[in-house]
Amino acid sequence: MKKNMLLIGGSYGIGQYLAKSLVPDFTMYVASRTKGDLGSLQLVHIPFDATADTLDLGLLPQELHGFAYLPGSISLKPFKRIDLEGFKEDMHINFFAMVKVVQQIMPRMAENSSMVFFSTVAVKKGMPFHTSIAASKGAIEGFARSLAAEYAPKIRVNVIAPSLVDSPLASKLLNTEAKRKNMASRHPLKKIGDTADIGNAAQFLLSDKSAWITGQVIGVDGGLSTLSTD
């Protein structure tokens, strides 16, 4: 019998790649605002806006073996141009909405299950114009480590911290060839990440192949957070 997997977000970008990758091995439940290109997959889609809705547990199985939260924002502005409401908006979609779902589903997480959250390279490596997004994603990292400690050994909790990924969320940052070349050149591996780079890492962490990994923040960032090649 297949194990049950829940993705919050999954209709495009990294979430869509991850959903497609996991379908062969799990009974998939994807809760997102739209179904996107998931129509051809054998999964259960639950219409759900993480920023506004409460997840209907009646649509989920009694036991979950894996969970990933994918909604997020990329809000890059000078600090002087971000008001308190801007910080609250980033915190809401990236952190508070995530915590709300986690509190709901935690009683259904099975023994030896796995949870994966997403941060950003900007938490570890300070970057201009990232104050709001780095603050909200930094909250995720602290939350995940504490959650991993509290629920060990029953549930593994890990975080992926990507650099810029070629996905719909980052489209405004990559909408010209000049921008793409500039962004690629900043990374030691001289390329922009794609959805497969991040999705494959998440698939590994949600599988039994990562059975001895918990409480980790794993950088999938082309070497940006740890290497200097200048």
Summary of the structure (lengths in Angstrom):
residues: 230
radius of gyration: 17.2
end to end distance: 51.4
largest distance: 54.0
contacts: 741
relative contact order: 0.15
helix: 42%
strand: 22%
